[in-house]
Amino acid sequence: MGKMFEYYSSAKLPTMAGEFRIYTFETDDQSEHAVLVRGDVEGKEEVPLRIHSECVTGDVFGSRRCDCRDQLIKSLVFLGKQDYGVLIYLRQEGRGIGLLNKIKAYSLQDEGYDTVDANLRLGLPADNREYDYVINVLNYFKIKSVRLITNNPAKIKYLEERGIKIKGIIPMKSSPTEFDEFYLETKKKKMGHLL
């Protein structure tokens, strides 16, 4: 975490879920993550926080193979009703394997492999995301504790191991469809997601 992390710019961002402010930060690796802030979060306790990893197929194209877009929209709507909160949008496509490899994994899923086994068959980790950027954002805003909007125990563990106080978990439930039922079941069984 000793890498460069500096404020770059911010602007108002009116959304379908309400008014936010979008922040960008300069980093050594030139990552272009986005931070949406609702209200005044500086120095606050129990800040609702959603850490959302990019999913072009879901977030942008509305793919029904996953619940990513559903979770993103529900999180935005939830945060839009709060006095304050944060959504950190990490550019970590396909749980950190990138779009090209994600589509390769999709091809294997079409043959019957689940999302974890498809990654492993390609010689990739089941989940290659990292969250140091999140720690930097929380430190930048001097956020003292969070209520994490997640179903993923790995995010909880990661933050707690780095000294972030989690004062509560806000589950983000999605109703399975015929297209993502196997995917959600795999996340539950193999990755421990709280679904």
BELLINFEN-V387342 format. One record per residue. RES is the residue in three letters. PSI is psi as a letter, one per 20 degrees, with the letter a starting at -180 (none if undefined). OMEGA is omega in whole degrees, 0 to 359 (999 if undefined). BURIAL is b if it has 9 or more other C-alpha atoms within 8 Angstrom, else e. Layout:
# BELLINFEN-V387342
RES_PSI_OMEGA_BURIAL / RES_PSI_OMEGA_BURIAL
This chain:
# BELLINFEN-V387342
MET_j_180_e / GLY_j_182_e / LYS_r_177_e / MET_p_175_e / PHE_o_185_b / GLU_q_176_e / TYR_p_179_e / TYR_g_179_e / SER_r_175_e / SER_q_181_e / ALA_q_174_e / LYS_q_178_e / LEU_n_174_e / PRO_p_181_b / THR_r_176_e / MET_i_182_e / ALA_i_181_b / GLY_a_183_b / GLU_p_176_b / PHE_r_168_b / ARG_p_181_b / ILE_p_180_b / TYR_q_170_b / THR_q_182_b / PHE_q_178_b / GLU_p_180_b / THR_r_178_b / ASP_h_185_e / ASP_j_177_e / GLN_k_178_e / SER_q_183_e / GLU_m_176_b / HIS_r_179_b / ALA_q_179_b / VAL_o_176_b / LEU_p_183_b / VAL_p_176_b / ARG_p_177_b / GLY_a_182_e / ASP_o_183_e / VAL_i_187_b / GLU_p_176_e / GLY_j_186_e / LYS_q_173_b / GLU_q_172_e / GLU_l_179_b / VAL_p_175_b / PRO_p_185_b / LEU_p_171_b / ARG_p_173_b / ILE_o_185_b / HIS_p_177_b / SER_p_182_b / GLU_p_174_b / CYS_n_183_b / VAL_g_182_b / THR_h_180_e / GLY_g_185_b / ASP_g_186_b / VAL_g_188_e / PHE_i_178_e / GLY_k_178_e / SER_q_178_e / ARG_j_178_b / ARG_i_183_e / CYS_r_180_b / ASP_j_187_b / CYS_g_181_b / ARG_g_179_b / ASP_g_180_e / GLN_g_179_b / LEU_g_182_b / ILE_g_179_e / LYS_h_178_b / SER_g_178_b / LEU_g_180_b / VAL_g_178_b / PHE_g_181_e / LEU_h_180_b / GLY_i_179_b / LYS_i_182_e / GLN_q_175_e / ASP_h_179_e / TYR_q_179_b / GLY_r_184_b / VAL_p_169_b / LEU_p_178_b / ILE_o_182_b / TYR_o_183_b / LEU_p_180_b / ARG_m_181_b / GLN_m_185_b / GLU_p_173_b / GLY_l_185_b / ARG_k_173_b / GLY_j_181_b / ILE_i_178_b / GLY_r_185_b / LEU_g_182_b / LEU_g_180_e / ASN_h_178_b / LYS_g_180_b / ILE_h_173_e / LYS_g_179_e / ALA_h_176_b / TYR_g_180_b / SER_g_177_e / LEU_h_177_b / GLN_h_177_b / ASP_h_179_e / GLU_i_176_e / GLY_i_177_e / TYR_q_175_b / ASP_r_186_b / THR_h_179_b / VAL_g_182_b / ASP_h_178_b / ALA_g_178_b / ASN_g_183_b / LEU_h_178_b / ARG_h_178_e / LEU_j_181_e / GLY_k_182_e / LEU_q_176_e / PRO_q_177_e / ALA_h_180_b / ASP_o_184_e / ASN_j_182_e / ARG_q_172_e / GLU_q_191_e / TYR_k_178_e / ASP_h_179_e / TYR_h_180_e / VAL_g_180_b / ILE_g_179_b / ASN_g_179_b / VAL_g_180_e / LEU_h_177_b / ASN_h_180_e / TYR_g_181_e / PHE_j_179_b / LYS_k_180_b / ILE_p_187_b / LYS_h_178_b / SER_r_184_b / VAL_q_164_b / ARG_o_191_b / LEU_p_178_b / ILE_n_186_b / THR_r_168_b / ASN_j_192_b / ASN_o_180_b / PRO_h_179_b / ALA_h_177_e / LYS_g_179_e / ILE_g_182_b / LYS_g_182_e / TYR_g_182_b / LEU_g_181_b / GLU_h_180_b / GLU_h_180_e / ARG_j_172_e / GLY_j_178_e / ILE_p_180_b / LYS_o_178_b / ILE_o_184_b / LYS_i_178_e / GLY_q_177_e / ILE_p_175_b / ILE_o_181_e / PRO_q_179_e / MET_n_186_b / LYS_q_174_e / SER_q_176_e / SER_p_180_e / PRO_q_174_e / THR_r_178_e / GLU_h_184_e / PHE_h_185_b / ASP_j_183_b / GLU_g_179_b / PHE_g_178_e / TYR_g_181_b / LEU_h_179_b / GLU_h_178_e / THR_g_178_b / LYS_h_181_b / LYS_g_186_b / LYS_g_188_e / LYS_h_183_e / MET_i_175_e / GLY_j_181_b / HIS_q_183_b / LEU_n_184_e / LEU_none_999_e
